[in-house]
Amino acid sequence: MLPILLAAFLFLLLMAVISVYGYRAYVRPSRIYDRVGGIAETVADSETVSVKPRDVVVRVFEQIGEQIPLAQSDQTITKRDLTMAGFRSDGAIRIFFGIKVMFCVVMFLFALMLHRHITDNPILRIVFLIAGTGMGYYAPGFYLERLVKKRQEKLRLSLPDALDMMVVSVEAGLGLDQALQYVAREIEVNHPELSDELGLVGLEMRAGKRRSEALRNLADRTGEACSS
């Protein structure tokens, strides 16, 4: 019971440190900026600043991720996996590696409290610490792979309905580009993942990209080009 309580205490302490750091690094400066003329939200004719705790934590993770030196190959692979999982923001890579570091620290602290109760062998204790820390570092990557596979499965299952609607739309007289936009709007509720991807295809074509290039980008974003 004592190790569990200690682990819970350290976890809460770590979250408190993150919250304090996030407040001092982001929330308070933003409030000062708003007071001297920055952009503020107007609610009931008064200027207020809406800062969600989730946004603060995400910014802290991103700040931590910025401090990690990454090889170009690691950035390329991670960005590809995040894109296939549906995370396309510019800071997604930094946030992801910030989460990995923080999860690694939490698991190390948890293993540090438990290793004395697991075995009396000092070598096995060190192995347990290393294993716990490694699990904390690699677990987010395994979870990301699971998200990628889950999203790909949803895209595969929603594709037949979208193709049927596209055929009907083309037969009704719409061009292929207009049919893509129409289908993206119609399946937004039942198949939001495919609707989002088709919407991006339409945006790229309207931005001047050729249809073949936009569809190739769709295959790259979903990862289906590798399995087809």
C-alpha positions in Angstrom: 0.0 0.0 0.0 2.8 2.4 0.9 4.5 2.2 -2.6 1.2 3.0 -4.3 0.7 6.0 -2.0 4.2 7.2 -2.7 3.7 6.8 -6.4 0.5 8.8 -6.3 2.2 11.5 -4.2 5.1 11.8 -6.7 2.7 11.9 -9.7 0.6 14.6 -8.1 3.8 16.5 -7.2 5.0 16.2 -10.8 1.7 17.5 -12.1 1.8 20.4 -9.7 5.3 21.3 -10.9 4.1 21.2 -14.5 1.1 23.4 -13.7 3.2 26.0 -11.9 5.7 26.0 -14.7 3.0 26.4 -17.3 1.4 29.2 -15.3 4.6 31.1 -15.0 5.7 30.5 -18.5 2.4 31.0 -20.4 -0.6 32.0 -18.5 0.8 35.0 -16.5 2.7 36.5 -19.5 -0.4 36.2 -21.6 -2.4 38.1 -19.0 0.2 40.8 -18.8 0.3 41.1 -22.6 -3.5 41.4 -22.7 -3.4 44.2 -20.1 -1.1 46.2 -22.2 -3.1 46.0 -25.4 -3.0 42.4 -26.6 -5.8 40.4 -28.0 -8.4 39.3 -25.4 -11.8 37.6 -25.7 -14.8 39.7 -25.1 -17.5 38.1 -23.0 -20.5 40.1 -21.8 -18.8 43.4 -22.9 -15.7 42.7 -20.7 -12.2 41.6 -21.7 -11.3 38.2 -20.2 -8.6 35.7 -21.0 -9.7 32.0 -21.3 -6.9 29.6 -20.6 -7.7 26.0 -20.2 -5.5 23.8 -18.0 -5.3 21.3 -20.9 -3.7 24.0 -23.1 -1.2 24.8 -20.4 -0.1 21.2 -20.1 0.1 20.8 -23.9 2.3 23.9 -24.1 4.6 22.5 -21.3 5.0 19.3 -23.2 5.8 21.2 -26.4 8.4 23.3 -24.5 10.0 20.1 -23.2 10.0 18.5 -26.6 11.8 21.6 -28.1 14.8 20.8 -25.8 15.3 17.3 -27.3 17.8 17.1 -30.1 16.3 14.9 -32.8 17.8 13.3 -35.9 16.2 14.2 -39.2 15.3 10.6 -39.8 13.5 10.4 -36.4 11.6 13.5 -37.2 10.5 12.2 -40.6 9.3 8.9 -39.2 7.5 10.4 -36.2 5.9 13.1 -38.3 4.6 10.4 -40.7 3.2 8.3 -37.9 1.5 11.4 -36.3 0.0 12.4 -39.6 -1.4 8.9 -40.2 -2.9 9.1 -36.6 -4.6 12.4 -37.5 -2.2 14.8 -35.7 -1.1 17.3 -38.3 -0.2 20.4 -36.3 3.2 22.0 -36.5 4.0 21.3 -32.8 2.8 17.7 -32.8 6.3 16.2 -32.9 7.5 18.4 -30.0 4.4 17.6 -28.0 4.8 13.9 -28.6 8.5 13.8 -27.5 7.6 16.0 -24.5 5.1 13.4 -23.5 7.6 10.6 -24.0 10.1 12.4 -21.7 7.5 13.1 -19.0 6.2 9.6 -19.1 9.7 8.3 -18.9 10.3 10.3 -15.8 7.1 9.2 -14.2 7.8 5.5 -14.8 11.4 5.9 -13.5 10.1 7.4 -10.3 7.5 4.7 -10.0 10.1 2.0 -10.6 12.4 3.6 -8.1 9.9 3.3 -5.4 9.0 -0.3 -6.2 12.4 -1.8 -7.0 13.3 -2.4 -3.3 10.1 -4.4 -2.8 10.6 -6.5 -5.9 13.9 -8.2 -5.2 16.9 -8.0 -2.9 19.3 -8.6 -5.8 21.0 -5.2 -6.6 21.6 -6.2 -10.2 18.0 -7.1 -10.7 17.0 -3.8 -9.1 19.0 -1.9 -11.7 17.5 -4.0 -14.5 14.1 -3.2 -13.1 14.8 0.5 -13.1 16.1 0.4 -16.7 13.1 -1.7 -17.8 10.7 0.7 -16.2 12.3 3.8 -17.6 12.5 2.2 -21.1 8.9 1.2 -20.9 8.0 4.8 -20.1 9.9 6.0 -23.1 8.6 3.5 -25.7 5.0 3.2 -24.4 3.8 6.4 -26.2 5.2 5.1 -29.4 3.3 1.8 -29.1 0.2 3.8 -28.3 0.7 5.9 -31.4 1.0 2.8 -33.6 -2.3 1.6 -32.1 -3.9 4.9 -33.0 -2.6 4.7 -36.5 -4.0 1.2 -37.0 -7.3 2.1 -35.5 -7.6 5.2 -37.8 -6.6 3.2 -40.9 -9.3 0.6 -40.1 -11.9 3.3 -39.8 -10.8 4.7 -43.2 -11.0 1.3 -44.8 -14.5 0.7 -43.4 -15.8 4.1 -44.5 -14.4 4.0 -48.0 -17.1 1.8 -49.7 -19.9 4.2 -48.6 -17.9 7.2 -49.9 -17.2 5.5 -53.2 -20.9 4.6 -53.7 -21.8 8.2 -53.0 -19.1 9.5 -55.4 -20.4 7.2 -58.2 -23.9 8.4 -57.7 -22.7 12.1 -57.6 -20.7 11.7 -60.9 -23.7 9.9 -62.5 -25.9 12.8 -61.4 -23.7 15.2 -63.4 -21.1 16.5 -60.9 -17.4 16.6 -61.8 -15.0 14.5 -59.9 -13.7 17.5 -57.9 -17.2 18.6 -57.0 -18.1 15.0 -56.1 -15.2 14.8 -53.7 -16.3 18.0 -51.9 -19.9 16.9 -51.8 -19.1 13.4 -50.4 -16.7 15.0 -47.8 -19.6 17.1 -46.5 -22.2 14.3 -46.6 -20.1 11.7 -44.6 -18.9 14.2 -42.0 -21.1 12.8 -39.3 -20.9 9.1 -39.9 -17.3 9.0 -41.1 -15.4 12.1 -39.8 -11.9 10.6 -40.5 -12.5 10.1 -44.2 -14.4 13.3 -44.5 -11.4 15.2 -43.1 -9.1 13.6 -45.5 -11.3 14.2 -48.5 -11.7 17.8 -47.4 -8.0 18.2 -47.4 -7.8 16.7 -51.0 -10.4 19.4 -52.1 -8.4 22.2 -50.4 -5.2 21.1 -52.1 -6.8 21.0 -55.5 -8.4 24.4 -55.0 -4.9 25.7 -54.0 -3.6 24.7 -57.4 -2.3 21.1 -56.9 -3.0 18.6 -59.6 -5.6 15.9 -58.7 -3.0 13.1 -59.0 -0.7 14.9 -56.6 -3.5 15.6 -54.1 -4.6 11.9 -54.2 -1.0 10.8 -53.7 -0.8 13.0 -50.7 -4.0 11.4 -49.4 -2.3 8.0 -49.7 0.8 9.2 -47.9 -1.2 10.8 -45.0 -3.2 7.6 -44.5 -0.4 5.1 -45.0 -2.5 3.1 -47.4 0.0 3.4 -50.2 2.3 1.0 -48.4 -0.3 -1.6 -48.0 -1.9 -1.4 -51.5 
